[in-house]
Amino acid sequence: MDDKRPTGWDTRAEAVSFFGFTDFPTVKRRGSIVLTHGEGPYVFDTEGNRYLDANSGLWNMVAGFDHPGLISAAQDAYARFPGYHAFFGRMSDQTVMLSERLIELAPFERGRVFYTNSGSEANDTLVKMLWFLGRAEGKPERKKILTRKNGYHGVTVVSASMTGKPYNEVFGLPLPGFVHLTCPHYWREGMAGESEAEFTQRLARELEETIAAEGADTIAAFVAEPVLGAGGVVPPPEGYFQAIQPILKRHGIPLVSDEVICGFGRTGTIWGCDTYGVVPDAIISSKALTAGFFPMGAVILGPELADRMQAAAEAIEEFPHGFTASGHPVGCAIALAAIDLIVEGGLIDKVREGAPRLEAKLAEVADRPNIGELRGIGYMWALEAVADKATKAPFPSELSVSERIANACTDEGLICRPLGQSIVLCPAFTLTDAEMDEMCAKLSTALDKVFAEVA
Ligand SMILES: *Cc1c(COP(=O)(O)O)cnc(C)c1O
């Protein structure tokens, strides 16, 4: 029981810092891990242990932890212009170039970009934009935001309200006016005898009924991740976006694609919405945008919302919003380098080419009586543990099965994240075949160990 690690660093970390999204009993029992540096997809702790980080940090370190091109882009940018803002009609040249690049890559002919420091702030900014638009256009009641249960959109008061996770109840969230629809997870939410296409139709009907019940005039947007990420890596059911987009269009409700995880290659295309053949009205980006080398988020508005925002802002002579570090020149320079690396430098091709191999290897790992579902696309996957494969019954939550698996992985030198009863794998795009094999072998060992204990 008491296998707390004998390092001074963990005690020091725990004494003075708060860990977010951390299972405190695990930290009490096993200690925390203090990291010093990384090499490729590996990170090293203060004890000299090496871990293969199968989650690429938090989905973001897609080029690994020591990419020389990104490090020198950052060093050059710091030497040239180490900080500026994007207020009062001033912004850095790097910011201008990044916006041009983002619009060029977005599925929009034209558009405008607004920068933040995180994905949460980008979602928050989007909602403020829509509320601002509603008031400017004489529709102040048009404020409600539709999202899905298990959708993850961040942690600020507004983005946590958009997030469809039960844990936000501890904060008294969501705020009123944030409506959560059924999680589009066919394996879990599909009814007995219901086909995947019928499930999609049921979700489309639910959307239609929700719009009718809430009033189309009161709804500012529908915001969705192409693939739910922190909700457990849930790709949409067959025909999902094709079924819901016409409904939204008919009611004049913008479709916003939260591409914080999917954006920049995770699904094998630049945007997740490209993978699913849908053109949204706006895109939210962060995480891989800078390959995790700088905190940055962006709201990318398509032509219609961009024009309406511009008109609304001109009417009152400003858009009173922005963060001190919005459009930071170093962040923008790093993002430009990261995008080059992903788009032209072959990282996105690596995902596209590596995905079938990853899927096949994970299918072998998942071929166990206690894995209920392997799901994912590109370089984002989850394996869901079940007590009974036939009934999909989960393990009792007090067994903390996914925590145990993650801890057993850590013992093997593999970092992967527990999520509900699932284990998430979202490695760096630079992963070699040998590293992929190591990841799957270590995961297999950990699964064998834990299922021998609990199953
Ligand atoms: C991580 C994430 C966010 C929040 O981004 P932060 O930078 O952590 O604030 C928003 N949306 C999605 C889909 C995410 O995965």
The ligand as an SDF file (V2000), in Angstrom:
LIG
                    3D

 15 15  0  0  0  0  0  0  0  0999 V2000
   -8.2760   21.1500  -23.8640 C   0  0  0  0  0  0  0  0  0  0  0  0
   -9.5390   21.5710  -24.5180 C   0  0  0  0  0  0  0  0  0  0  0  0
  -10.0930   22.8420  -24.2970 C   0  0  0  0  0  0  0  0  0  0  0  0
   -9.5280   23.7680  -23.2720 C   0  0  0  0  0  0  0  0  0  0  0  0
   -8.2520   24.1990  -23.5800 O   0  0  0  0  0  0  0  0  0  0  0  0
   -7.3160   24.7740  -22.4010 P   0  0  0  0  0  0  0  0  0  0  0  0
   -6.1310   25.2750  -23.1450 O   0  0  0  0  0  0  0  0  0  0  0  0
   -7.0230   23.6390  -21.4830 O   0  0  0  0  0  0  0  0  0  0  0  0
   -8.0630   25.8540  -21.7340 O   0  0  0  0  0  0  0  0  0  0  0  0
  -11.2020   23.2050  -25.0260 C   0  0  0  0  0  0  0  0  0  0  0  0
  -11.7590   22.3800  -25.9150 N   0  0  0  0  0  0  0  0  0  0  0  0
  -11.2660   21.1490  -26.1480 C   0  0  0  0  0  0  0  0  0  0  0  0
  -11.9060   20.2800  -27.1790 C   0  0  0  0  0  0  0  0  0  0  0  0
  -10.1510   20.6980  -25.4300 C   0  0  0  0  0  0  0  0  0  0  0  0
   -9.6870   19.4670  -25.6330 O   0  0  0  0  0  0  0  0  0  0  0  0
  1  2  1  0
  2  3  1  0
  2 14  2  0
  3  4  1  0
  3 10  2  0
  4  5  1  0
  5  6  1  0
  6  7  2  0
  6  8  1  0
  6  9  1  0
 10 11  1  0
 11 12  2  0
 12 13  1  0
 12 14  1  0
 14 15  1  0
M  END
$$$$
